[in-house]
Amino acid sequence: MASKVILLVLFLLCMLGVGIYARKLVTNVNGFILGGRSVGPWLTAFAYGTSYFSAVIFVGYAGQFGWRFGLASTWVGLGNAILGSLLAWVVLGKRTRKMTHHLEAATMPDFFGKRFGSRALQIAAAAIVFVFLIPYTASVYNGLSRLFEMAFHIEYRYCVIGMAVLTGVYVIMGGYMATAINDFIQGIIMLAGIVAVIAYVLAGQGGFMEAVRSLSLVEDAAVSNGMNGAFASFFGPDPAGLLSVVILTSLGTWGLPQMVHKFYAIRDEKSVMTGTVVSTLFAVIVAGGSYFLGGFGRLFSQAAAGADGSVQYDAIIPAMLEESLPDIMVGVVIVLVLSASMSTLSSLVLTSSSTLTLDFLKLLVFKKMDDRKQLFVMRVLIVFFVVVSVVLALDPPTFIAQLMGISWGALAGAFLAPFLYGLFWKRTTKAAVWAAFICGVGITVANMYLNFFSSSIVAGAFSMIFGLVVVPVVSLLTPRPDEKKVDDIFFSLEE
């Protein structure tokens, strides 16, 4: 216990120290939200990766999809690395930095407002961010509960409150630079931790080959569709379901405001090239490793069973760790998961507060806010978002619990297509953006009540792909945008 407490205290002191250091770098709104648009490639790449992979993925998704697909769930992690990291950086990185710099856009709603000349679009996008990032923020805490109870035997609520307070403090003090520096430190912990955890778990099962052999003997008639050794096979028992998960968790990052925001802040085009390589390698190790680890979850089925015999997906990874790891490694894992959660949480609350301040309050309520007032309001809103997310995490009502599952799909379904086309296609119209917003949110929310898709995962994947079709169709059917204004925006990309 002493070793676990020491590791935890050192980690927390380090996070606070970074917040204090970064405070002197924040002198205006641009510095608080974007780090002065001068953040280097390594910090940006790690900030992207750690915001991408939280405790929800390491504990929840790795356990659930590892159970469902077996070793084939590793494809989800590789999809995250190739589609969610490599291609996202290659396609979006340079162009996003250039266009947002030219437009002086600080947030995704700000981009929509200035790219398409519409305050209404900006406000609508801000509303979508506000509604769907809060429950997503609350969901980040859930992956910590069983791990902290296992390691420290203390109540989940104290862990949630402590993590929320610490994250709020260093984000309020140092803004984006504090989160970027802390994300770099947290990313190193995640890289080392996931490699060590995999090694210990496989060693406990007699090595890699023996673990795969044991997994090949596991049968589940309800899932394997009559396949022998389905959970040790190349594509698993449900390739179509696997593809849906890959699309949602990989392509979704292209439309998530807290992810795209990293490209706004990076220093220059050369930094984008370096960041692409670093971010991809990070994703291969962390995401690939997490889902690979989850693929062996069925070897721990008894430990993960609930009182009624049902499978408790969130208990699978903690059960693996408790059975396989010595105490000191449990402490490392606690810090690993805490790192993943805090990095994602800091990114979410910074995105939420800046969006609500700049894209809603400044436009509609306090129209003459100077930099000092904007900074004050954003810091107050960070406290507000942290408090609300804690309340939801401690006692989530049924509706909010459902909303957590569709947050990613609704955000990416609404934003991915209009953001992508807005960057590359002059003909994209304001009406097409509205259509994407309505379809993205409408499909994922309607599925909660009508259940026309088998899960929120499939609904989210469909809404993103549907948006990629809707935007060009509506754009071609509606009047062209002002060519002079659009040409001016795109001319900046050629400079």
N, C-alpha and C positions, 0 to 999 in steps of 0.2 A: 504493500500500500504506500509506503514511504516513497519508493521510486516513482510510482505513478503520480503522486501528488507533486513531487519535485519537478517532474517533466511538465506537468500542467501549469504550475506556477511560473516556471521559466518562460514558457510559451506566452502566457498572458502578459507578463512584464515586458516581453519583447514587443508585443503588439502595441502596448501603451507607449513604449519608448518611441516607436515609429510615428505614432500619432503626434507626439510632442515635437519630434524633429520636423515633421512635414508641416506643422502649423505655420512656421515662418515662411513657407513657400506660397501660402495662400494670401494673396493681397487683393484679389478681385474675383468676380463671378467666373471669368474664363479660367483662372487658376484653380478655383474650387471644383468646377465641373469637368474641365478638360486638361488640367495640369499644364495650362498655358500652351496646349498643342505641341509640347516638346518632350513627350515621354518616349524613352528609347525602346528599341525592338524587344529586348529581353523582358523588360518590365511589362510591356504591352502583351507579349505572347503569353507570359505566365498569368497576367490578369485575365486574358481571354480564356485560358484553360481552366483556371481555378473558379472563374465565374460559371463556366460550363458544367463542371463536374462537382456536385455538392454531395452531402450525405444522402440526399434522395436517391442519387444514382448508386453510390457505393453500398448502401444498406438496402434501400427499397427496390430499385430497378434491378440491380444485380441479383438480389435474392429472388425476385418474382420471375424475371425472364430467364435466369439460370435454371430455375425449377421448371419452367414451361418449355424451354428449348434445349436444355442440356448444354453441352460444350459448344453447340452452334450459336449460343448467345454471344460468343466472342465476336461474331460478325457485327453485332451492334456496336461494340467498341471500335472495331476497325472502320465501320461506316462513319462513326463519329470523327475518327481521325482523318479519313479521306474526304468525305463529303462535308462534314461539319466543321473541319478545321482547314485542311489543305486547300480544297476548292473554294471555300468561303474567303480565305485570304487572297487567293489568286484572282478570283472574280471581283470581289467587293473592295479589297483593301485599298489599292491606290486610287481607284475612282471615287470611293466614298470620301477619302481624305481630301482630295482635290475639290470635289463639288461642295462638300459641307464647308470647307474653308472659304471658297468663293462666295457662298450664300451666307456665310457667318452664322450657320446653323449649329446650335449647341446640343439639341436633342432630336430624336426621331420625329416627334410631332412638329418641331420647328422646321425640319427638313421638308415635310409635306406642305406646311403652310407657305414656305418661301419658294419651293420648287414649282408648286402649282398655283401660287398666288391666291391662297384661300385661307382666311383666318378661321372659317368654319371647319375646314379640314383639320387644321391645327388643334382646335378645341376638341373635336371629335376623337382624334388620335390620343390626345391627352386623357380624355375620359376612359378610353379603352385601356390605356396603360394603368390608370388609377384603379379601375375595377379589377383587372386581372393580375396585377403584380402583387397586390396585398395578400390574397390567398396563396399565391405562389411563394411569397416570402414566408408565410406561416408554415407551409409544408416543409420548408428547409429544416425546421426544428425537429420534425418527426423522426428523422434518422438517428438522432442522438439519444432518444429515450432509453432504449434497451441497452445500448452500449454503456451509458453512464450508470444505469442501475446495476449492470453486470460488474463493472469495474470498481465503483465507489460505494454502491449500495445506498445511494441518496436519491431523493425523489426527483423525478423528471422536471417538475416545475421550477426547482431551484437552479437546475442546469440551464433551462431556457432563459430564465430571468438574468442569470449571470452572463450568459453569452450575449444576450441582447444589449445589456448595459455596456459591456466592453466594446462591442461593435459600434454602438451608437457614439460612444466617447471618441474613438479614434477617427471615425468618419467625420464627426462634427469638427474635430480639431484640424484635420489635415485634408479633408475632401478627397478628390480623386488620387492625388499623389500618395496619400497615406494608404489608400486601398491598394494602389499599384505596388508600392514597396512591400506591404504586408503580404500581398498575393504572391510576390516573388519568394518570400521566405516560406509561406505556406505551401507553395508549389514544390519547393525542394523537399519539404517534409512529406508531401504526398507521394513524390517519386520514390524516395527511399522506403517509405512505409509500405507501399503496395507491393514492391519487389520482395521485401522481407516477409510480408504476410503470406504471399503465394508460396514462397520457399518453405515456410514452416508448415502450412496446411498440407502441401503435397508430401512433405517428409513424414507427417503424421499418418498418411494413408499408404506408406510404403514406397513412395516415389511416384513420378509422373505416370509411368507405364502401368503400374499396379492400380493407381487411382482410376485411370481410363478403363482398365479391365473390369474393375468393380462397377464402374458406372455403366458399362455395356451390359451388365447382367440385370440392371434395374428395369422393371417393367411397370407400366401404368396404362391399362387398357383404355382409360378415359382420355388419354392424351396421345399415346403413341400410334394410334390408328393401325394397330396390328403389326407395326414394324418391330423387328427384333433389334435390340441395341440402339433404339432410336435416340437416346440421350447422349450417346457417344458418336453419333453420325455427323456427317459433314454439314448438312443443312437442318438437322433436327427433325422432329415429328411434324412441324407446321411451317414450311417455308414461306407461305403467303403471309401468315401472321408475323413471322420474323421480318419480312420485308417492310411491313407496315411500321414496325417498331424502329427499324433503321431509318425510314423516311422521316418519321416524326422527330426522333431524337437527333438526327443529323441535319436534314434540310431545314428544320425548324430554327436553327441558330441564325440563319440568314435573315430572319424577320424579327428576331427578339431585340428590343431596344437596348437592353443592358449588354448584349453581345456586340452589336453593330457599333455601339458607342465607343468601343475600343479603337476603331479605325479613325474616328473623329480626332482622337487625341495623340496619335502616333506622330513622331517627329517629322519624318520625310519619306520619300518613296524608297530610298535605299533601306530604310528601317523596315519597310513592309516586306522586302525580300528576306531579310534575316528573320523577322518575326514569323514568316510563313513556315520556315524550316523548324524553328524552335517549337512553335505551337503544335505542329503536326507530330513531332517526336513526343512531346508531352502527352498528347492525346492517345498515341499508340500505347504508351506505357500505362497511363492512369486509367483510361477508359477500357482499353483492351484488357489490361490486367484485372480490372474490377469485374467485368463480365465473364472473363475466363475463370476467375475464382468462383463466381456465382454458379457457373456451369457444373460444379461439383456439389451443389447444394443437396441433391438427393441422397448423397452418402451420409447426410446428417438429418434425415427425415424425422427420426424419433425425437431428437432434441428440439425440432422446430414445430412439433405438433401441438395444437391447442388443447384445451381441456375437453372439447367436444370431438377431438380427433381431426379437426380441419387443419389445413396447413396455414401457419402464420408466416407469411412471406417476410415480414420485417424481422422475424426471429431467426431466419436461416443464417445470415452472415454472422450475427452475434453468436449463434450456436457453434458455428465453425471455429470462430476465434476462441471462444471459451474452452473448447475441447482441445485445440491444437497449439495454442500459444502460451509461453511462460509469462509470468506477471509483468516483466519489464517490457515485453513486446505488446502486451495489452495496453500498457501506458502509451507506447508509440502509436498504436492504432487509435486510441482516444484522441491524441493530439492530431493525428491524420484526419480523422472525421471532423474534429472541431475546426481544423484548418479549412477543409472543404466547405463546411457550412458557413463559417464566418466570412470567407471570401465571397461566396455567392450572396450572402445576406447583405454585406456592405455594398456590393454592386447594385442590388435590387433597391435598397433604401435610397441610395444616391440618385439612381435613375428616377424613382418615384417622386422624390422631393424636388429635384430640378425640373422635372416635367410639369408638375403641378404649379410650381412657382412661375416659370417662364412662359408656359403654354396655356395657362388658365388664369391664375390670379393677376399676372401682369397685363394680360390682354383684356380681362373683363372687370377686374375689381380695383387694383392699385396700378393705374396706368402710368404713373410717373415715379416708379420706384427707381432709386439710384442703386449703384453697386452695393453699397453698405446695407441698404434695406433688403435687397434681394438675398444677400448672404445670410442676414438674420432670419428671414422668412424660411429659407431652405434648411437652416439648422433647426429651427422650430419644427418644421415638417418632418425632418429626420426622426426627431423624438416621437412625433405623432405616429409615423409609420411603424416605428419599432414597437411602440406601446400597443397599437392595434394588432400587429402581427403576433405579439406575445399573447394577447387576449384570445385570439383565434386559435393559436397553437395549444393553449392550455385547456380550452374547452370548445373544440370545434363543433358547431351545429351541423346537422346532416347536409344542409344545402351548401355550406362552405366546404365541407369535406368533399362533396361532389365537384364543387367549383375548382378545387385544387387540381383535380385530375384533368380538367379541360383548359386550365390557364395557358399552358404552353401552346396547345392547339389553336386556341382562340387568338392569341397574340400573333403567332406566326401566320395563321390563316388570314388574318386581317392585313398584316403589314408586309409579308414577304414579297408577294407579286407586285404591288404598287411601288415598293422601294426598289426592287430589282429593275423593273421596266423604267422607273423614273430616272435611274442612273444611266441607262443605256439607250432608251428609245425616245426620240423627240416627240413622237406622235401620241404618247401617253396623255390621256385627258383627265381632267378633274372628275368627271362623271365615272370614269373607270375606277378611280381610287375609291370613290364612294361605294361603288358596286362591290369592290374587294372587301371593304370594311364590313358592309352589311352581310355578305356571304360568309366571310371568315368567322365572325362572331355568331351569326345566325345558325350556321350549320352545327357548330360545336355545342352551342347552348341548347338548340332544339333537340339535339340527340340525347340530352339529359332526360327529357320527358317522353320523347317518342321512340327512342332506342332503335332507330332505323339502321344503325351500325352496331356491330357486336361489342364495341368498346369505344371509350373516348380516344384511345390511341388511333384506331382506324378512322374515326371521325376527324381527328386533327390532321392526319396524313391526307385524307381526302380533301379537306378544306384548303390546304396549301396547294395541292395540285390543281384543284378546281379554280383557285384564284389565278394561277398561271394561264388558264384558258380564258377566264372572264375578262381580265384586264385588256388584252389585245382586241377581243371581240367588241367590247363596249367602246374602246378607243376608236375603232374603225367606224363605228356606227354613230358617233357623236362628233360635233364640230371640232376642227383642229384648234389647238391652243395658239396663243399669240406667237407667231414665228419669230419675231424680233427678240422677244424676251427669252424664248427657249434657245435661240441661236447664241445669245449672249452667255447663257449658262453653260452651254456645251462648248463654246469657244474657250472657256477657261480650262477645259480638260486637255486642250491641245497645246497649252502654253508650256 
